[in-house]
Amino acid sequence: MAPAARGAPPERPNRLSSVAGVTHGAPAVIRPAGSDEVVEPVPSQGADEPVEAAQAPAPISSPDPAATSLTVDGEGGRTPEGEDAPGRGRRGRRAALRGPGLRERRRQATRARIVDAAAELFAERGFDAVSVVEIAQRAGVVEKTVFNHFPVKEGLVFEADPPVRAALLDAVRRRPAGESVSAAAGSFVVAAMSGLGSAEAASGVAEMAAVIRGSRTLQVREREILGELTQALAELIAEETSAAPGALEPWLTAHAVLGLYAGLLELARDRVLAGVTGPALTAELLAAGERGLALLQFGLAGYAKRR
C-alpha cells in the first residue's frame, strides 16, 4: 500500500476543479498560492449581489479584507451589516467564533455561481470560445463582478478550488524526524492523486482534461503553475537544509516530486477519458504511485540501464 500522506489533501473538487484536488483544480493541476490583492467592490446591478473585495483562494482561510472594515470604531465595533466586528471587544471575539457573516456568505455564493457558470460553458464550448461577458450573463452578475473574483480568465479554471500547494508544502514541514522530503512529499502526492480514481471525481477529471487539452492557453498556464510549485518546494528544501545558493539537490528533489505529481495526473486524465474509473483506476494510480515512490526513495541507479 502507498504510504499515508503527510497532511490532509485538499478538499474534493467541484465539477470544474483544477483537479488539484485531489482534489485541489488545483491545478488538478496545480494552482499558485492565493494572493491578498484587493480589488475595489462594484455596486450591485440587477441580479448581481453585492461584491466584496477580490480574494483569490488562499491555502489557509484568511479573513476577507472587506469583512473587517468598520463603520464604527471602538470596543465592540460593528460591521456594515451590524454584526460584531471580528477582533473588536468581547462581542467581536464571539462573532469571529461563529464563522463567516452574511456578507462573506453572499460573497462565497456569488463566487460559486460564477465558477459553476464557467464550468458549464467551458464544458459546452471550450475555454477559448467562451467570453467573460457570457460567463457573467450565465451567472446573473455583471462582467466586473467576475473580474473582482477572478482577475484573469484562466483563474476560473486554476483558482476555483483551494490550492494543493499549501498542503504539499505543509506535508513537508510536518514530516517526522528521520523522514526525507521525497518520502513526505511523494506520499502526499500519491495519496492525493489516487483520489482522482473515485467514481465521484471522474466527471470533474474528465471535464477538466477536455477543457485544458483543448486550450493552448490553459496548457501553457498549467506548466507555469507546475514550475511555480516546483520552485516553492525547492526553496523550502534549500531553506531547511541551509543549502548553498545554486545547490543542485533541492532543485533535483523538487523536480522529481513534481514529476511524480504531473505523471499521475496525466495518467488519471488519460484513463478517465478512456472510461476507466472507480476501484480499478484507484488501484492503477496507487500502483503507479508506489513505483514512483520507490524511484524517489531508492534513486534511479537501476532504472533504464543500457543492455
Backbone bond lengths (Angstrom), bond angles and torsions (degrees), N, CA, C in turn:
res aa  C-N    CA-C-N  psi(-1)  N-CA   C-N-CA  omega(-1)  CA-C   N-CA-C  phi
1 M - - - 1.471 - - 1.523 109.34 -
2 A 1.311 114.66 151.40 1.462 119.03 179.13 1.508 109.47 -71.04
3 P 1.311 118.14 141.35 1.460 120.85 178.54 1.504 110.60 -57.75
4 A 1.323 115.03 149.05 1.466 118.78 -179.65 1.510 109.74 -66.25
5 A 1.313 115.23 146.13 1.466 120.08 -179.21 1.505 110.33 -73.50
6 R 1.309 116.02 143.44 1.463 120.93 174.09 1.504 107.50 -88.87
7 G 1.317 116.83 118.07 1.457 118.88 -177.27 1.506 109.13 89.63
8 A 1.321 117.30 150.46 1.456 120.94 -176.92 1.503 110.89 -81.05
9 P 1.353 117.15 134.88 1.459 119.50 175.27 1.508 109.76 -65.57
10 P 1.342 117.49 157.54 1.454 120.29 178.35 1.508 111.12 -60.54
11 E 1.332 116.72 159.92 1.446 121.54 -177.39 1.520 112.15 -64.71
12 R 1.350 117.17 161.87 1.455 122.17 -176.64 1.510 110.34 -61.82
13 P 1.345 117.52 139.72 1.452 120.90 -175.60 1.503 113.48 -74.67
14 N 1.336 115.96 158.04 1.448 118.53 171.59 1.515 108.12 -81.83
15 R 1.329 117.69 -172.06 1.452 119.65 -171.40 1.516 112.67 -67.45
16 L 1.319 118.63 -19.39 1.464 119.64 174.70 1.506 109.59 -122.47
17 S 1.296 116.17 47.03 1.435 117.42 179.29 1.501 109.39 -79.36
18 S 1.330 113.75 162.80 1.437 117.58 178.55 1.497 109.00 -79.95
19 V 1.233 116.99 12.94 1.430 122.46 177.46 1.487 112.97 54.78
20 A 1.225 116.26 20.71 1.418 117.96 173.81 1.442 101.57 -78.86
21 G 1.074 112.35 -18.03 1.310 122.51 -176.66 1.354 116.85 -71.55
22 V 0.668 112.71 26.61 1.327 107.61 148.46 1.364 102.27 -7.41
23 T 1.440 60.90 -25.87 1.118 88.91 131.90 1.020 78.53 -90.85
24 H 3.565 55.60 -86.54 0.850 159.61 66.52 1.279 40.45 109.92
25 G 2.267 123.77 125.74 1.759 168.32 68.45 0.377 52.25 107.20
26 A 2.702 83.80 -44.92 0.711 72.51 -75.27 0.739 83.00 -101.60
27 P 2.199 75.82 -172.57 0.621 139.15 -153.74 0.760 134.65 22.45
28 A 3.626 124.39 17.89 0.840 51.46 -150.89 1.386 156.53 13.73
29 V 1.169 99.74 -84.16 1.419 102.09 174.47 1.486 106.62 -47.25
30 I 1.268 111.95 178.38 1.428 117.48 -176.68 1.497 110.08 -98.27
31 R 1.256 114.67 135.13 1.443 115.08 179.02 1.501 109.22 -109.66
32 P 1.387 119.11 154.39 1.447 122.80 -179.06 1.507 112.15 -71.37
33 A 1.314 116.23 162.06 1.454 119.06 179.25 1.505 110.58 -61.88
34 G 1.335 114.93 145.77 1.462 118.53 179.70 1.514 111.23 -66.32
35 S 1.277 115.58 155.03 1.456 120.18 -179.70 1.508 109.41 -112.65
36 D 1.322 115.80 165.89 1.464 120.60 179.36 1.520 111.64 -101.69
37 E 1.329 117.03 17.25 1.459 119.85 -177.92 1.514 109.89 -59.62
38 V 1.327 116.21 136.63 1.458 120.93 -178.97 1.518 109.65 -110.38
39 V 1.322 116.06 129.94 1.458 121.77 176.47 1.509 107.61 -112.74
40 E 1.310 116.61 136.49 1.456 119.61 -177.02 1.516 111.00 -59.27
41 P 1.349 118.78 136.11 1.454 121.34 178.74 1.517 111.58 -67.01
42 V 1.331 115.32 155.55 1.457 121.40 -179.54 1.514 108.96 -111.83
43 P 1.325 119.20 137.65 1.462 120.90 178.60 1.512 110.42 -59.53
44 S 1.336 116.35 147.46 1.457 119.74 179.96 1.516 109.95 -67.78
45 Q 1.349 115.58 146.08 1.450 121.43 178.75 1.508 108.38 -138.12
46 G 1.273 117.26 119.12 1.456 121.26 176.38 1.506 110.74 61.40
47 A 1.342 115.24 -120.65 1.455 119.98 -176.45 1.511 112.20 -76.25
48 D 1.319 117.25 -8.49 1.453 120.18 -176.81 1.518 110.56 -69.76
49 E 1.327 116.16 143.60 1.439 120.86 175.83 1.514 108.54 -95.66
50 P 1.360 117.81 159.89 1.458 119.34 178.19 1.511 109.66 -54.45
51 V 1.323 116.10 136.71 1.455 120.75 -175.93 1.512 109.53 -109.10
52 E 1.303 115.44 133.22 1.453 120.27 179.44 1.517 110.08 -91.49
53 A 1.325 115.74 176.12 1.454 119.81 177.13 1.507 109.41 -58.45
54 A 1.314 115.69 141.05 1.457 120.23 -177.07 1.511 109.96 -63.83
55 Q 1.327 115.16 141.66 1.442 119.57 179.81 1.510 108.56 -147.25
56 A 1.322 116.66 107.28 1.456 119.42 177.55 1.506 108.32 -67.61
57 P 1.343 117.07 150.03 1.447 119.48 -178.36 1.518 110.25 -56.13
58 A 1.312 116.68 130.07 1.447 119.95 -178.96 1.506 109.73 -104.81
59 P 1.343 118.20 155.83 1.447 120.94 -179.50 1.513 112.20 -57.05
60 I 1.320 117.09 -39.73 1.455 121.32 179.29 1.513 106.64 -126.05
61 S 1.323 114.87 139.29 1.453 118.82 -175.81 1.513 110.95 -50.90
62 S 1.307 117.01 128.87 1.452 121.79 177.40 1.513 108.68 -126.52
63 P 1.330 117.84 150.00 1.455 119.08 -176.93 1.509 111.95 -66.19
64 D 1.308 115.63 144.21 1.458 121.54 175.96 1.526 107.84 -70.27
65 P 1.345 118.83 126.64 1.467 119.38 -179.44 1.519 112.65 -53.20
66 A 1.335 117.40 -38.93 1.461 119.81 -178.48 1.512 111.55 -67.85
67 A 1.332 116.84 -28.66 1.459 119.95 -175.64 1.520 111.56 -71.37
68 T 1.334 117.74 -19.69 1.452 119.86 -178.14 1.520 112.56 -104.24
69 S 1.343 117.29 4.20 1.461 118.56 176.47 1.519 108.77 -77.43
70 L 1.325 116.55 138.10 1.459 120.25 -172.18 1.519 111.49 -112.99
71 T 1.317 115.03 146.10 1.462 119.58 172.58 1.517 109.76 -93.43
72 V 1.330 115.85 -23.95 1.463 120.78 177.43 1.510 107.23 -132.87
73 D 1.331 117.53 127.08 1.449 120.55 179.19 1.520 109.86 -91.19
74 G 1.330 112.98 165.88 1.447 117.67 174.63 1.508 112.01 114.62
75 E 1.323 115.14 -179.54 1.459 121.50 -177.91 1.516 110.05 -57.91
76 G 1.325 115.57 130.86 1.457 118.99 -179.43 1.502 111.41 66.00
77 G 1.349 119.03 37.13 1.461 122.70 -179.22 1.509 111.83 -54.85
78 R 1.350 115.67 161.63 1.453 120.53 -175.04 1.518 110.65 -115.95
79 T 1.320 115.68 149.40 1.453 120.98 172.47 1.510 107.74 -89.13
80 P 1.344 118.47 169.10 1.459 120.71 178.73 1.516 113.19 -57.48
81 E 1.356 117.83 -27.08 1.457 119.58 178.27 1.519 112.35 -83.65
82 G 1.339 116.68 -2.17 1.448 119.41 -179.08 1.510 112.93 87.59
83 E 1.355 117.40 8.77 1.446 119.49 177.67 1.524 108.36 -86.20
84 D 1.321 115.83 159.73 1.451 119.15 177.39 1.517 109.12 -64.51
85 A 1.309 116.77 133.36 1.459 121.00 -178.31 1.518 110.12 -75.61
86 P 1.337 118.08 136.52 1.459 120.95 178.54 1.518 110.65 -58.36
87 G 1.340 115.13 135.90 1.447 119.90 173.94 1.514 114.65 78.23
88 R 1.337 118.27 6.58 1.465 119.54 -179.43 1.521 109.44 -113.45
89 G 1.317 117.60 92.83 1.450 120.83 177.10 1.517 112.55 76.40
90 R 1.365 114.61 -177.27 1.462 119.91 -176.79 1.515 111.52 -63.28
91 R 1.342 116.86 -43.96 1.464 119.32 -179.54 1.526 110.90 -64.24
92 G 1.340 116.16 -36.30 1.455 119.71 178.47 1.512 111.53 -64.02
93 R 1.328 116.09 -40.80 1.460 118.95 179.31 1.515 110.96 -67.07
94 R 1.340 116.78 -38.74 1.471 119.32 177.83 1.521 110.29 -64.10
95 A 1.337 116.76 -39.32 1.463 120.29 -179.78 1.515 110.70 -64.33
96 A 1.342 116.03 -39.03 1.460 119.11 -179.31 1.518 110.91 -63.18
97 L 1.341 116.61 -34.28 1.458 120.29 -179.92 1.519 112.35 -72.51
98 R 1.347 117.72 -20.89 1.465 120.13 -177.82 1.518 112.16 -75.68
99 G 1.331 118.20 -13.29 1.453 120.22 -179.81 1.512 111.57 101.62
100 P 1.349 116.69 -170.23 1.464 120.91 -175.19 1.517 112.10 -61.98
101 G 1.335 115.85 142.25 1.451 121.10 178.44 1.512 111.90 -84.53
102 L 1.322 115.08 -173.86 1.459 120.94 -176.04 1.522 111.76 -60.63
103 R 1.326 117.58 -44.14 1.470 120.15 -178.19 1.521 111.28 -61.40
104 E 1.328 115.99 -43.89 1.463 119.14 -179.38 1.523 111.08 -66.35
105 R 1.331 116.63 -39.73 1.473 119.09 178.97 1.522 110.44 -63.70
106 R 1.328 116.76 -40.23 1.464 119.90 178.57 1.524 110.80 -66.88
107 R 1.321 116.92 -38.22 1.458 120.57 177.55 1.527 110.63 -62.52
108 Q 1.333 115.65 -43.80 1.458 119.94 179.46 1.524 111.44 -65.29
109 A 1.328 116.65 -38.25 1.464 120.10 179.01 1.525 110.85 -65.27
110 T 1.333 116.62 -40.73 1.465 120.25 177.47 1.521 110.39 -63.20
111 R 1.307 116.27 -44.74 1.468 120.68 179.04 1.523 110.95 -59.98
112 A 1.337 116.32 -43.21 1.463 120.18 -179.52 1.526 111.24 -63.02
113 R 1.336 117.32 -39.32 1.466 120.19 178.03 1.521 111.21 -62.97
114 I 1.323 116.02 -40.02 1.462 120.25 179.57 1.530 110.51 -65.13
115 V 1.325 116.49 -45.16 1.468 120.53 -179.97 1.522 110.81 -62.35
116 D 1.337 117.07 -43.95 1.467 120.43 179.55 1.524 111.41 -63.59
117 A 1.326 116.21 -41.62 1.464 119.87 179.20 1.522 110.66 -63.23
118 A 1.326 116.65 -43.21 1.465 120.32 178.42 1.521 110.94 -63.51
119 A 1.337 116.49 -41.32 1.464 120.22 179.65 1.521 110.89 -59.21
120 E 1.313 116.16 -45.92 1.466 120.34 -179.01 1.527 111.32 -62.49
121 L 1.324 116.23 -46.90 1.462 120.21 -176.72 1.526 111.91 -68.80
122 F 1.327 117.37 -41.53 1.461 119.62 178.84 1.524 110.83 -64.07
123 A 1.338 116.56 -39.07 1.464 119.67 178.90 1.523 111.04 -67.37
124 E 1.322 116.55 -35.03 1.466 120.50 -178.21 1.527 112.63 -74.10
125 R 1.356 116.37 -42.75 1.461 119.12 -169.01 1.519 115.15 -128.50
126 G 1.316 117.86 -6.01 1.452 119.87 -177.52 1.518 111.82 93.50
127 F 1.323 115.75 153.87 1.464 121.51 -175.32 1.519 112.31 -61.88
128 D 1.319 117.35 -49.01 1.464 120.91 -172.82 1.523 113.47 -68.08
129 A 1.330 117.73 -23.55 1.468 120.90 -176.07 1.519 113.09 -88.88
130 V 1.320 117.71 -3.11 1.466 121.95 -176.37 1.525 109.54 -107.95
131 S 1.320 117.07 133.61 1.467 121.54 178.02 1.524 110.50 -97.42
132 V 1.325 115.79 159.29 1.459 120.60 177.42 1.525 110.35 -64.56
133 V 1.320 117.36 -33.75 1.465 120.72 177.16 1.524 110.24 -59.87
134 E 1.322 117.20 -42.89 1.466 120.58 179.70 1.521 111.24 -65.55
135 I 1.313 116.46 -38.18 1.464 120.02 177.56 1.524 109.87 -63.57
136 A 1.318 116.89 -44.14 1.465 121.04 179.15 1.521 110.84 -60.92
137 Q 1.323 117.10 -43.90 1.462 120.46 179.73 1.523 110.96 -63.00
138 R 1.325 117.40 -43.02 1.469 120.31 179.60 1.530 110.76 -64.38
139 A 1.329 116.96 -34.94 1.471 120.98 -178.50 1.520 112.83 -83.55
140 G 1.347 117.62 -11.64 1.453 120.57 -179.34 1.511 113.55 77.53
141 V 1.349 116.85 31.35 1.457 121.12 178.30 1.526 108.37 -130.06
142 V 1.328 116.75 174.75 1.459 120.06 176.13 1.529 108.85 -88.27
143 E 1.325 115.72 161.28 1.468 120.25 -175.97 1.524 111.75 -58.35
144 K 1.335 116.82 -40.91 1.472 120.42 -178.12 1.528 111.42 -60.04
145 T 1.326 116.48 -32.05 1.463 119.83 179.34 1.523 110.80 -63.65
146 V 1.326 116.47 -40.67 1.466 119.89 178.07 1.529 109.63 -59.75
147 F 1.330 116.76 -45.43 1.460 119.84 -178.88 1.524 112.05 -69.82
148 N 1.328 118.37 -26.71 1.463 120.17 174.93 1.526 111.07 -62.64
149 H 1.323 115.85 -38.44 1.466 120.35 179.62 1.522 112.26 -85.59
150 F 1.322 117.25 -35.34 1.465 122.49 -177.23 1.532 108.63 -134.43
151 P 1.328 118.07 93.74 1.465 121.23 -175.36 1.524 114.55 -57.14
152 V 1.340 117.53 -27.52 1.462 120.49 175.98 1.522 108.48 -126.74
153 K 1.319 115.91 151.51 1.463 121.09 -175.62 1.526 112.08 -60.56
154 E 1.336 117.31 -38.01 1.462 120.20 -179.51 1.525 112.03 -60.13
155 G 1.347 116.25 -24.47 1.455 119.59 179.08 1.511 113.22 -62.52
156 L 1.335 117.48 -24.26 1.464 120.78 177.76 1.519 111.30 -65.86
157 V 1.316 117.03 -20.16 1.459 121.28 176.92 1.518 110.85 -97.87
158 F 1.325 117.04 -48.72 1.452 120.52 -170.53 1.520 114.97 -96.32
159 E 1.336 118.75 -8.52 1.460 120.11 178.82 1.519 111.58 -118.39
160 A 1.330 117.01 15.09 1.456 119.72 -176.15 1.518 112.48 -75.39
161 D 1.317 117.36 -21.46 1.457 121.66 -177.64 1.519 110.63 -128.26
162 P 1.349 115.89 162.82 1.458 118.00 176.92 1.524 109.93 -57.47
163 P 1.327 117.77 145.61 1.453 120.48 -175.59 1.506 113.64 -77.33
164 V 1.313 116.08 150.61 1.455 121.32 173.78 1.522 110.03 -77.94
165 R 1.320 116.38 -18.84 1.468 121.01 -174.91 1.524 112.13 -55.28
166 A 1.321 117.01 -51.34 1.465 119.83 -176.28 1.518 110.97 -63.08
167 A 1.342 116.76 -40.81 1.460 119.95 -178.33 1.525 111.29 -66.28
168 L 1.331 116.84 -39.33 1.463 120.20 179.17 1.524 110.92 -65.12
169 L 1.322 116.77 -48.29 1.463 119.68 179.92 1.525 111.21 -64.31
170 D 1.335 116.67 -35.01 1.461 120.26 178.23 1.526 110.79 -66.38
171 A 1.344 116.59 -37.63 1.465 119.99 178.00 1.523 110.63 -61.35
172 V 1.318 116.36 -36.46 1.466 120.42 178.37 1.529 110.20 -70.45
173 R 1.317 116.89 -44.52 1.467 120.05 -178.42 1.528 111.84 -64.80
174 R 1.317 118.02 -32.94 1.464 121.88 -174.21 1.527 113.68 -93.43
175 R 1.313 118.01 2.71 1.466 119.14 -177.62 1.528 109.80 -62.65
176 P 1.337 117.27 146.81 1.465 120.10 -177.81 1.523 111.66 -74.20
177 A 1.304 115.08 165.80 1.462 120.41 177.72 1.524 109.70 -58.95
178 G 1.297 115.90 138.53 1.456 120.49 178.70 1.515 114.69 91.32
179 E 1.324 118.03 -9.58 1.464 120.44 179.90 1.522 109.71 -97.98
180 S 1.316 116.44 136.57 1.458 121.03 -178.25 1.521 111.66 -79.90
181 V 1.318 114.94 163.14 1.461 120.37 175.71 1.520 110.36 -61.56
182 S 1.324 117.15 -43.76 1.463 119.67 -177.53 1.520 111.43 -63.67
183 A 1.343 117.56 -35.25 1.465 120.17 178.77 1.523 110.93 -69.07
184 A 1.331 116.96 -45.94 1.463 120.38 -178.24 1.519 111.30 -66.73
185 A 1.325 116.67 -50.62 1.463 120.28 -178.17 1.522 111.02 -68.39
186 G 1.328 116.84 -41.28 1.460 119.83 -179.85 1.512 112.57 -64.44
187 S 1.329 117.29 -41.77 1.463 120.57 178.69 1.523 111.02 -63.83
188 F 1.328 116.37 -39.91 1.462 119.89 176.92 1.522 110.55 -61.16
189 V 1.317 116.87 -46.56 1.463 121.33 -178.64 1.524 110.93 -60.38
190 V 1.317 117.47 -44.87 1.468 120.42 -178.40 1.525 110.64 -64.50
191 A 1.329 117.09 -45.48 1.466 119.85 179.37 1.523 110.93 -62.19
192 A 1.326 116.30 -41.20 1.459 120.58 -178.54 1.523 111.19 -67.82
193 M 1.308 117.14 -48.92 1.463 120.81 -176.96 1.520 112.84 -67.90
194 S 1.327 117.71 -31.58 1.463 119.17 179.45 1.522 110.99 -64.30
195 G 1.337 117.15 -23.76 1.462 120.41 177.14 1.514 113.12 -65.61
196 L 1.333 117.61 -19.73 1.459 120.59 178.89 1.516 111.84 -72.55
197 G 1.318 117.54 -9.91 1.453 119.85 179.43 1.512 113.94 -83.06
198 S 1.324 117.87 -9.81 1.463 119.94 -177.94 1.516 111.33 -67.88
199 A 1.326 115.64 151.83 1.462 120.37 179.10 1.522 110.80 -61.73
200 E 1.342 116.69 -33.79 1.461 120.48 -178.88 1.528 111.48 -65.48
201 A 1.321 117.19 -33.92 1.468 120.63 -177.39 1.519 112.94 -85.48
202 A 1.335 117.26 -14.73 1.465 121.07 -170.39 1.522 113.66 -57.22
203 S 1.332 117.44 -46.30 1.464 119.09 -175.94 1.523 111.19 -64.52
204 G 1.338 116.98 -40.34 1.454 120.09 178.64 1.520 112.14 -66.36
205 V 1.335 116.46 -40.32 1.464 120.35 178.54 1.521 110.29 -63.85
206 A 1.327 116.56 -43.74 1.467 120.77 -179.23 1.526 111.20 -64.00
207 E 1.324 117.06 -45.20 1.464 120.31 179.19 1.519 111.10 -62.00
208 M 1.346 115.20 -44.16 1.454 119.02 -178.38 1.511 111.30 -64.16
209 A 1.332 116.24 -42.21 1.463 120.02 179.77 1.517 110.90 -60.71
210 A 1.333 116.17 -44.56 1.464 120.04 -178.95 1.526 111.23 -65.17
211 V 1.328 116.45 -41.58 1.467 120.20 -178.59 1.529 110.82 -65.65
212 I 1.323 117.50 -47.91 1.466 120.71 -177.37 1.522 111.15 -68.48
213 R 1.312 117.37 -44.47 1.463 119.81 -178.25 1.521 112.13 -69.46
214 G 1.312 116.75 -16.43 1.457 119.89 178.00 1.517 113.94 -92.41
215 S 1.331 117.24 3.06 1.468 120.57 -177.02 1.519 110.82 -134.56
216 R 1.306 116.38 117.52 1.466 120.85 176.16 1.527 110.13 -61.79
217 T 1.318 116.72 -37.81 1.465 121.35 179.92 1.525 111.13 -58.85
218 L 1.328 116.59 -45.32 1.462 120.38 -179.00 1.525 111.63 -70.87
219 Q 1.313 117.64 -35.24 1.462 120.02 178.12 1.528 110.96 -63.26
220 V 1.329 115.60 -41.81 1.464 119.79 177.90 1.522 110.46 -64.63
221 R 1.334 116.72 -44.23 1.463 120.03 -179.21 1.521 111.18 -65.56
222 E 1.315 116.96 -36.99 1.461 119.58 179.24 1.530 110.77 -63.02
223 R 1.319 116.95 -40.54 1.464 119.96 178.09 1.530 110.93 -66.77
224 E 1.320 116.40 -36.89 1.463 119.47 177.27 1.526 110.72 -62.82
225 I 1.320 115.79 -42.07 1.465 119.99 -179.45 1.520 110.65 -65.58
226 L 1.320 116.51 -40.66 1.460 120.32 176.87 1.526 110.09 -60.75
227 G 1.328 116.70 -40.84 1.457 120.33 177.64 1.518 112.35 -64.76
228 E 1.329 116.77 -38.23 1.464 120.79 178.76 1.526 111.02 -64.87
229 L 1.322 116.54 -40.99 1.459 119.71 179.20 1.525 110.70 -69.13
230 T 1.329 116.51 -39.06 1.462 120.25 177.14 1.526 110.53 -59.63
231 Q 1.319 116.77 -44.00 1.462 120.83 179.26 1.523 110.92 -64.31
232 A 1.339 117.26 -42.15 1.467 120.19 -179.87 1.525 110.99 -62.00
233 L 1.339 116.81 -42.19 1.464 120.03 179.46 1.528 110.43 -67.48
234 A 1.332 117.27 -42.37 1.463 120.48 179.11 1.524 110.96 -61.27
235 E 1.318 117.16 -40.69 1.463 120.75 -179.92 1.527 110.94 -66.53
236 L 1.340 116.79 -38.34 1.461 119.77 177.32 1.526 110.53 -64.17
237 I 1.326 116.64 -43.73 1.466 120.46 179.31 1.527 110.40 -62.97
238 A 1.327 116.35 -44.44 1.463 120.22 -179.82 1.525 111.05 -61.88
239 E 1.329 116.31 -39.05 1.467 120.39 179.33 1.522 110.85 -65.83
240 E 1.332 116.77 -44.96 1.467 120.27 -178.18 1.521 112.21 -65.53
241 T 1.325 116.61 -36.11 1.464 120.62 -175.77 1.523 112.93 -94.80
242 S 1.333 116.49 0.15 1.471 120.97 -176.84 1.520 110.75 52.79
243 A 1.322 115.20 42.06 1.462 120.70 -178.14 1.523 110.66 -67.35
244 A 1.304 115.45 148.11 1.460 120.35 177.37 1.522 109.65 -68.29
245 P 1.323 117.73 150.25 1.470 120.18 178.14 1.527 110.86 -53.90
246 G 1.318 115.42 131.96 1.455 119.98 179.21 1.510 114.82 81.79
247 A 1.344 117.96 5.86 1.467 120.41 -179.90 1.525 110.46 -60.28
248 L 1.315 116.81 143.01 1.462 122.32 -175.40 1.522 112.90 -76.13
249 E 1.329 117.28 -38.75 1.465 120.71 -169.08 1.527 114.68 -58.04
250 P 1.332 120.37 -46.19 1.469 118.81 179.54 1.525 112.81 -59.52
251 W 1.321 116.95 -41.52 1.463 120.22 -178.84 1.524 111.43 -69.91
252 L 1.314 116.91 -40.55 1.462 120.08 179.34 1.525 110.66 -63.58
253 T 1.336 116.73 -42.94 1.464 120.69 179.21 1.524 111.32 -64.40
254 A 1.323 116.66 -45.70 1.466 120.28 -179.36 1.523 111.34 -62.72
255 H 1.309 117.30 -43.04 1.468 120.24 179.24 1.527 110.95 -64.42
256 A 1.324 117.53 -37.21 1.464 120.22 179.30 1.528 111.10 -65.54
257 V 1.334 116.59 -45.00 1.469 120.61 179.96 1.523 111.00 -63.23
258 L 1.325 116.63 -46.85 1.464 119.21 -178.77 1.523 111.78 -73.06
259 G 1.322 117.17 -22.40 1.459 119.54 171.77 1.519 110.74 -66.06
260 L 1.340 116.24 -39.22 1.464 120.31 175.70 1.522 110.33 -62.82
261 Y 1.321 116.38 -42.84 1.469 121.00 178.42 1.524 110.66 -58.67
262 A 1.328 116.16 -53.06 1.463 120.53 -176.89 1.523 111.43 -62.99
263 G 1.334 116.40 -38.67 1.457 119.41 -179.70 1.519 112.48 -65.06
264 L 1.331 117.07 -44.18 1.466 120.33 179.11 1.522 111.34 -67.74
265 L 1.324 117.00 -36.23 1.460 120.07 178.70 1.529 111.11 -63.70
266 E 1.322 116.74 -45.92 1.464 119.66 179.69 1.521 111.27 -66.80
267 L 1.331 117.25 -35.59 1.461 120.15 176.23 1.522 110.01 -62.63
268 A 1.331 117.04 -44.95 1.466 120.54 179.07 1.520 110.78 -60.62
269 R 1.318 117.21 -43.42 1.464 120.23 179.66 1.530 111.25 -63.27
270 D 1.333 116.12 -47.04 1.469 119.85 -179.20 1.524 111.07 -58.57
271 R 1.322 116.44 -45.45 1.465 120.26 -174.58 1.523 111.45 -71.46
272 V 1.328 117.35 -39.21 1.466 119.86 178.44 1.521 110.24 -64.45
273 L 1.320 117.21 -42.55 1.464 119.96 178.31 1.529 111.53 -65.14
274 A 1.332 116.33 -24.14 1.466 120.66 177.20 1.525 112.08 -86.06
275 G 1.340 116.65 -0.33 1.460 120.27 177.18 1.509 115.51 94.30
276 V 1.329 118.24 8.15 1.467 121.57 -179.58 1.525 108.69 -95.46
277 T 1.324 117.67 120.26 1.464 122.14 178.96 1.525 109.39 -144.25
278 G 1.311 116.27 -179.18 1.453 121.43 174.64 1.518 113.49 73.24
279 P 1.342 117.16 -154.96 1.468 121.69 -175.55 1.522 113.81 -54.92
280 A 1.324 117.44 -35.19 1.466 119.73 -178.82 1.527 110.99 -63.19
281 L 1.330 116.68 -44.20 1.461 119.55 -179.89 1.520 110.98 -72.05
282 T 1.325 117.06 -38.40 1.463 119.70 177.85 1.520 110.59 -58.89
283 A 1.338 116.15 -44.84 1.465 120.44 179.09 1.527 111.04 -63.49
284 E 1.328 116.86 -40.22 1.464 120.34 179.85 1.527 111.12 -65.26
285 L 1.338 116.65 -42.24 1.458 120.18 179.28 1.529 111.47 -66.18
286 L 1.337 116.54 -39.79 1.463 119.82 178.14 1.522 111.19 -64.48
287 A 1.335 116.37 -42.70 1.463 119.90 -179.98 1.528 110.99 -63.59
288 A 1.327 115.82 -44.49 1.464 119.42 178.04 1.525 110.58 -64.35
289 G 1.331 116.11 -39.18 1.452 119.97 178.93 1.516 112.53 -64.45
290 E 1.329 117.04 -38.73 1.463 120.53 178.49 1.525 111.08 -64.93
291 R 1.329 115.93 -39.05 1.470 118.48 177.07 1.527 110.10 -64.15
292 G 1.327 115.63 -41.03 1.457 119.16 177.80 1.515 112.16 -64.05
293 L 1.344 116.63 -40.53 1.460 120.17 178.16 1.521 111.33 -62.86
294 A 1.321 116.25 -38.45 1.465 119.61 179.14 1.525 110.62 -61.86
295 L 1.327 116.19 -40.55 1.464 119.33 177.52 1.527 110.97 -65.63
296 L 1.332 116.24 -40.14 1.458 119.38 178.63 1.524 111.25 -64.87
297 Q 1.327 116.02 -40.67 1.452 120.80 -174.45 1.521 113.18 -76.64
298 F 1.316 115.80 -40.76 1.467 119.07 -171.54 1.526 113.43 -110.62
299 G 1.318 116.00 3.86 1.450 119.14 173.89 1.508 113.53 86.77
300 L 1.304 114.80 174.36 1.457 121.85 -175.94 1.527 112.02 -103.58
301 A 1.320 117.23 13.47 1.465 119.78 -174.40 1.527 112.55 -59.14
302 G 1.342 115.83 -35.72 1.458 118.03 -176.96 1.511 114.14 -95.84
303 Y 1.325 116.44 5.84 1.469 119.58 -174.65 1.524 111.76 -93.34
304 A 1.331 115.81 132.07 1.468 122.67 172.93 1.527 112.88 56.21
305 K 1.332 116.35 43.65 1.467 119.15 174.21 1.524 109.13 -69.89
306 R 1.303 116.18 139.04 1.465 119.64 177.96 1.523 109.04 -72.55
307 R 1.325 115.29 131.69 1.469 119.69 -178.98 1.527 111.18 -94.83
